[in-house]
Amino acid sequence: RPLIGHGQRRSRARRRQPPSLGKAHAEAVAMIANVLSARGLVAMVLAAVIGTWGVSTHPVDTENPFLGLIALQNPPVFRALAYGYATLWFSTTFFAASLVLSVFAIVALGRPPRLRRRALPPYPAPESRPTPTLVLGESHFARTVGPAPAPTWLTIPQRGLYTGVMILGAVGTGKTSACMYPYVDQLLRWKAGDPDRKVGGLVLEVKGDFCRHVRRMLRAAGREADYLEIGLHTGVCYNPLHNDLDPYAVAYAIGSLLNNLFGKSKEPFWQQAYTDLLKFVISLRRITDGYTTLAEVYRYIIEDELIRKNLQTLKNQFDHPPDVLAVGREWYHGEIRQTPWTLWVPLGDTHVGHPYDAELEAYLAGHDIPFDLRTGSAAVCADRRHRYEAIHRWFYNTWNRLDPKVKASIVEGVVVFLSLFDENPAVHRAFCPSRQTYITPPTPGEPRPLPPLEDLLETGHVLGLNFPVAMNPALARGLGVMLKLDFQRAVLQRIPKIGADPERPWRDVLFVADEYHAFATVGETDPTGDERAFALSRQARLIPIVATQSISSLRSALASDEAWRTLLQC
């Protein structure tokens, strides 16, 4: 036992010695590191000392017959040789010292020090982060290989997320599994239990499995009820034309899509013609009935007589203005905004009015919404009349005067896409719901209408478009682009609301697009380009996360050769 105790004391003594030795070693290493970091100055000092000593102890041998002959025959050459000899004492010493010290620095300091290394801090759980941040991985040395003695987590702060995250990688490099999944999961788990702060957003994909993973993430975070999915058989229907988007924005998106999908014509006439036709037909249906679908637009494009009947109906209304149903603004914003009646106009500061409609009157009475029946006037219909006159001029002065062959080519170029909404019953049911869908609750087995996107975003819902591109590439891309435009409209409408109530804890909104090149639109020629929306939406607290194969993928998907540069800079 005494031996054991003595051994323990010796062991403790040995254990007490290393701290002083380690401190001395650390000081020596630090001193060497300081010397090596100033190796340029050290080399200059050595060169000055050795050069001075060499020139003074080994001067030019003037007794040398060859040098003496050169000095007699050509004094400038002799002086050049003498000065060059003196310079070599300094320069050779400087370069040799620099080389030796640099090699020593690479060998000695090339690897990070192994002293006082600590483990990586605990992973910051998304639920406990004070602000939405994105952990990308570990942060070590910036220019050398190897683990750092004090590693940290590499994160993107909240303000950095508003500038957007783009993931580039070739096929099979793990863009989705290694980046998209964990990044989206972190943001969806942040403040998952806070109804006022949890993140909502939109998910676009083309593979068909990303939405399933998002649903799983939300289920794990206790947010399964926040997920809504748009697809052929998801129980939710969505009308891309039932929103506040300007008809020109929707028409241009479809025209650009047609031009990209079917030949990428460099002749601007065809895209302009597609856009013009779609814009005026959509506008006509909106000012006539207030509600339309892409299938209905298709029928009006292939049959001019329907357009003539609508124009005549509008003319009769404007000649004899109908009565107006007036309701309070608070009732309109709370109960009526989602309905298919969209011909509302302001009636002073407290009320809005709609041309008399028996079905609307029955709806208001059935939902106990107070309303007044007022006498119609031309002032109430002024905006609709202005649009009517523009459509009338286009139809009779432009459209009807086109050569029949040109007109047939334009119509065929448009209906090749729009016919998909009329021909396929599943597509028609999911993306061309009838007016009645927004008036009465759906019967069992029928899809329910998608609530307004602005309401979904402000309640923290996550919307996914599950329409794999393998089913129909043109339809999948077209629906994705139109849903993205509707989403961007809802996001940009948050800016004045946030400015009017800055004290409110506004939630962050997420935009996720896997294989982003399938949905990209840019603003060199597109008035609704992504770079404009992303640049403006930073104030609306939008967090865009997109993944694509390469910059070449974006270039091939966009009509312009230089538009992709603007998108990358936004």
N, C-alpha and C positions, 0 to 999 in steps of 0.2 A: 504493500500500500504506500509506504514512503516513496518507493521508486516511481510509483504511478503519480503520486502528488508532485514529486520533483519534475517529472516529465511534463505534467500539466502546467507547472509554473514556467518551465522553459518554453513550452509551446505558446503560453500567453505572452512571454517576453518576445518571442519571435513575431507574434502577431502585432505586438506594439511597435515593432521597428519599421515595418513597411510604410506607414504614413509619412515619416520624415524623409525616408528614401524616395518615396513617390513624389513628395513635394519638391525635393531637390531635382529629381529627374524631370518633373514638369517644368521647373524654372529653366533648366538647361535646354529643354526642347523649345520653350518659348523664346529663349535668347537666340538659339540657332535659327528659329523661324524668322525672327526680326532681322537677323543678319542677312538671311537669304532673300527676304522681301526687299531689302535695300542692296541687292547684289550689284546693281549698276553703279551705285556710288562706291561700293567696296572695290569693284574692278578699276574704277578711275583712280582711287587712292593708290592701289597697288601699282598701276601703270605709272603714276607720277613718281612714286618712290623708286621702283626698279628702273624706270627709264632714266631718271636723273643719275642714279648710281652707275648705270651702264655707260651713259655718255661721258661721265666724268672719269671713269676708270678705264674705259676702252675707247678712247677717241679715235678719230680717223688717222690712219698711219700715213702721214705726209712723206715719210722716208721711202715709201714704196715707189719703185721706179715707174711702174705703170701709172699710178695715180699722179706722180710728179709730171710725167709726160702729158697726161690729160690736162693737168692744171696749166701747163705751159701752152699747149696747142689750142685748148678750148676751155677757158675758165668757167663759162656758164654751165657746161656739162659737169665739171668738177664740183661746182657748188650744189647742183641738183643731186649728185651722188652723195655729197656730204650731208645735206639736209635730209635726204631720203634715208640714209643710214641712221641718223638721229631719230627720225620719226618712227622707224621700225622698232626701236627700243620701246617706245611708248605704245604704239598700236598693237604690236604683237603681244605684249604683256596684257593689254586691255582685253583683246579678243580671247586670249587663252584663259584669263581669269574669268571672264564672262561665261565661256563654255563650261569650264569646270564647275563654277557655282550653279549654273543652270541645270547641268546634269545632276548635281547633288540635290538641288531643290526638287527635281522631278522624282528622284529616288526617295528622298527623305520625306517630302511633303505630298507626294502623289496620292498616297492613301490617307484617308481621314484618320485623325488620332483616335486611339482606342481607349483613351483615359476618360473616366467619368461618363460613360455612355449610359443613357437611360432609355427605358422602354417608351414606346409610343403611348401618348395619353389615351385614356379611355375614349372609345368611339362616342361622339356626341349624338345621342338618340334624337331622331327628328322631332319626336313629341316634346322634348325638353329644350329645344333651341328657342332663344328669345325672338328671333326673326327667321323667315324662310331663307335658308342657305343651302348650298349644294356641296356635299363632300365628294370630291373627285377621286381622292386617293391619298397617298402619303407624300410628304414634302421632305426631300433630303438635299443633297448638294446640287447646286445649279450647273456646275461645269465638270464635276468629277464623279467617278463611279464608286458606289459603295454606300453603306448605310451611314447616316449622320449620327453624331453622338447625342443629339437632342432632336429627333424627328418630330414633325408636327403634321397635322392634317391639312391637306391642300383643299381649300374651300373657295367657293364663289359667293360673295356676300349678296345681300338682298338687292342693292342697287346695281350690282353687276349682272344679276339675273335678268333685269329689265332690258339690258342690251341684247339678250338672246344668246342661245347656245346652239352651235351647229356642229354636228358630228360627221366627219368625212372618213370613209374607209372603203376598201374594195370589198367585193362579195366574199362573205365568209370570214371577215375579220372580227366579227362580234360587235358590230355597232348596236344592234338591238339588245342582245343578251347581256353584254358587259357594260353598256352605257345607258341606253334608253330605259330599260327596266329598273335598274337601281335609282336613276335620277328621278324618274316619275314617281317611284315608290316613296322616296324621301319627301317630296313635296306634297303628295297626297296624305301622308301620315302627319304632316305638321298641323298642329291645332285641330286634330281630327274630332275632338270632342267639343270644340267651340263653334256653335252655330253661326257666329258672326265673323269668324276668322278663317275657317277651313277653306281650302283652295278648291275652286271650281274650274271648269275648263272644257276644252274640246279636244278629241282624239281622232285623228285621221290616219288611216292605214290602208294598205293594199293587199296584205298577205292573208288576213282573215283570222289571225291568232292574237294580235296585240290587244284587241278589245277584251278577249278572254282573260289575259293577264291583268289588265286594268281592273276588271271586275274582281279578280282574286285579291289584288292589292287593297281595294276598297273594303272587301269582306274582312280581310285581316285587320284593317284599321277600324272596324266597326262602322263603316260607312256604306254598306251595301245598298241601302235605300237611296243613296245619292246618285246612283248610276242609271242612266238612260241610254238606250241603244237604238239607233235608226238602221233599219235593214228591211229585207223583204218579209221576214216572218218574226219580227221582234215585238209585235203588239203596239207599235208606235208608228204613226203616219206623219209625214212632213211634206208640206207644200212649199217648194222653193220660191214661189211667187207671192206667198201670203206674208208680206213683211213691208217695211218702209223703204226698201231699196228702190232707187230710181230705176225706171225701166231701161234707161240707157246702160246702166251698170250691168244689169242682168243680160241684156242683149249683147253687149260687148264681150262679156265673159263667154257666152255661148258661141258667138262669132269667132273669137280667138281659138276656142276649143275646136271648132269645126275646121278652121284653117290649119291647125296643128295636126289634127288626126287624119285629115284626108288630103295629103299632098303637100302641105306647107307651101302654098302658092305665094310667090313673091309679088304677084300683082295685087295691089291693095284694093282694087275695085270689088273683088268678091267678098272680102271680109267686111268692107263698108256696106255692101248691099245686104249681106246677112244681118248686120247690126241694125240697119235702117228698117228692114222688114219686121224684125222681132220687136224693136223698140215701139213702133207705131201700133202693132197689133196688141202687144201687152198693155200699152197705154189706153187703147180703145176699150179693151175688156174691163180695165180698172175703172174708167169713168162711166161705163155703161152699167155694170152690175156691181162693181166694187170688189168682186172676187173672181179669180180665174185660175186655171191650172195649165201646165205645159201641154197636156192632152187637148185641152180646149183651144189653146193657141195653135196647135197643129191643125185642128179642124178648120179654123178660120183662115189659116194660110193657104190651105188647098182649095178653099171655096170662097171666091170673091163675093158671092151673093150674101153670105153671112155678114161680111163687113158693110155692105151697102145697107142691109136691114138695120144694123146697129147704128149707123150714121143717121138713118131716117128716124129711128126711135129717139135718138138724142136731140135731133132738130125739133121734133114735136114737143119734147120736154122743155126745151129752152123757149119755144114760142108760147107755151102755156106752163109756167113754172108750177110744179106740184107743191102741196103743203109740206111743211117741215115738222119733223118730230124733234123736239128739243129736250135735252137732258142735262143735268148738272155735270160739270167737268169731273168732280170726284167720282161720280158713278161711271162716267166713261172710262177713266183710268183704272178703276177697280173692277168693273164687271163686264164691260162691253168691248174692250180693246182687242180681245182674242176672237171675237165673233167675225163672221164673213162680211159684215156691213162696214165698209171702209170709206164711204163718201161723206164723212163728217167734216163740217166746216165750223170755224168759231162763230159764236153768236154773243158778242160782248165778252166780258171778262169771266163770267160765271157759267155760261152754257155753251154747248156745241149742238149743231143741228144736222139732220140727215134727211134727204128727200123721202117723202112718205113711202113707206113700204108696209103692206099689211102683215107680212111675216115678221118684220121688225117690231111692229106694234104689238103683235101677239107675244113676242119674246119678252118685251119690256113689261107687259102686263103679267105674264106668267112668272116672272122673277121679281115682282114687286118693286120694279125700278120706276120711280116717279118721272113722268114726262109730260110735256105740253105739246099740243098740236097748234102750230102757228101757220099763218098764211105765207105761201111761198113768194119769193121775189127774185128778180134777175140778179140782184147783188149776191144772193146766196149761191147762185150757180155760176158766178163770174169766172172762177178758176177752171171749172169743168168746161165752160163754153170756150175759153181760150184754147184748151187742149183739143177740144172738138174741132175748132177751126183749123188748127195745125194739122190734125189727122186728115181732115177733109181735103185740104190743099195737097197733102202728100198723096192721097189715094187717087184723086182725079187729075192732078197736074203732073205727077211723077210716075206713080206706079202703073196707071192705066196707059200711059204713053210709051212704056218700054216695049221694045220688040218682043213678040211672043216667045221667041227662042231664048232670048236673054232672061225673060221673066221665068220661063220654065227651068232654066239652069239655076237661077237663084232659089226658086222654090224647092227644087230637088236637093240642092245643097243643104237646106235647112231641115227639110222633113226627114232626111236620112237619119238624123239624130232625134228629132221630136217624135217620130213615129214609134220609137221604143216605149214611150210613155202611154201610147194608145193601144199598141198591139199586145203587149205582155200584161195579162191580168194581175199578176203579182206586183209588177212595177206600178201599174195604174192604181191599185189599191193602197200601196204604201206611199206613193209620192204624188198622187193626184186625187186627194180626198174630196168628196163632194161638199157642197155648202152645208148640208145637213149635219155633217160630222162635227162642225164647230157650233152647232145650235143645240142639238140634243145629245145626251150621254150615249156612248156607243153600246150596242147590244153585245151580248156574249159572243166572242169569236171575232169581233170587228176591232180594228186598231183604234186607239185613242189618239187624238191630235196632240202634237208636240206643243207644249206651252211656249210662249215667247222666249227667245233666247236671253233677252235682258233679265227676265224673271228667273230663269234657270241659273244664270251667272250670279245674281245677287243672293240666291239661296244656297250656293255652294254645290250645285249639281255638276256632275261630270257627264258630258255627252259624247258618245262614240258613234262613228259611222262605220258599220260593219257591212261593207259591200266589197268583197274581194275582187280585185281586178281580173282574176281568171274567169269570173262569171260573164263580164262584159266590160272590156277596157274603156270604151267610149263612155258608157253610162256611169261606170264607177268614177272616172275622172271628172265627168261633168257634174255629178252630184256632189263630189268632194269640193270642187271649186265653188259651186253655188252656196253650199253650206258654210264654207270658209268666208265667203263674202258677207253672208248674213251674220256670222260670228264677229267679223271685224267691224261691221256696222254697230252691233250691240256694244262692243268694247269701246269704240270711239265715242259713243253716246254717254259713256260714264264720265268723260273728262269734265264737261260743265257741271255735272252733279257733284263730282269730287271737289271741284273748285268752290261750289256753293256751300258745301258742308265739310270743311277740312278737318274738323274735330272728330268726325265719325270714324270709327275703325273700319276702313274699307278693306275688303278681302282682296287677295291676289288672285289673278286669273291665269290659267295655264293653257298654252296652245302646243299640242304635240302632233307632229307629223312624221311618221316613219315612211321612208322612201319619198321624201319631200318633193323630189323633182316631178312626181305625178300630179301635184297640186299647185305648183309654183306659178304665180303670175307676177309680172314685173311692170314697172310704170314708164318705160321708155315710150311705149305706144299704148299701154293699158292704163286707163284712168283710175283703175282700182288696184294698183300694184301692191305687192306685199311690202316692198321697201318703204312705201309711204305709210302704210298701215302700221308696220313695226316701229317706224320712227316716231309717229304720233302717239302710239299706244303706250309708250313708256310712262307717260303721265297717268294713264289709265291702269297702271300696275299689271301689265301683261307680261308673262314670262314665256317666251317662245323657245321651244326645244325641238329642233328638227334634225333629221339624219338623212343623208343621201350618199350615194356611192362615190361621187367625185364632183369636182367642178365641171368636168366634161359632161356629166349627166345633166346638170342644170343647163349647160349651153345647148345641148341637143334637145332639151324639152322646151326651150323658149324660142320665140319666133325671131327675135333680134340677136345679132351676133355679139353685141356689146351690152345688152341689158343685164346680163348676169353680174357684171362688175358693180352696177348700182345696188343690186340685191346684197352682195357680199359686204358692201360698205355701210349698210344701214345699221 
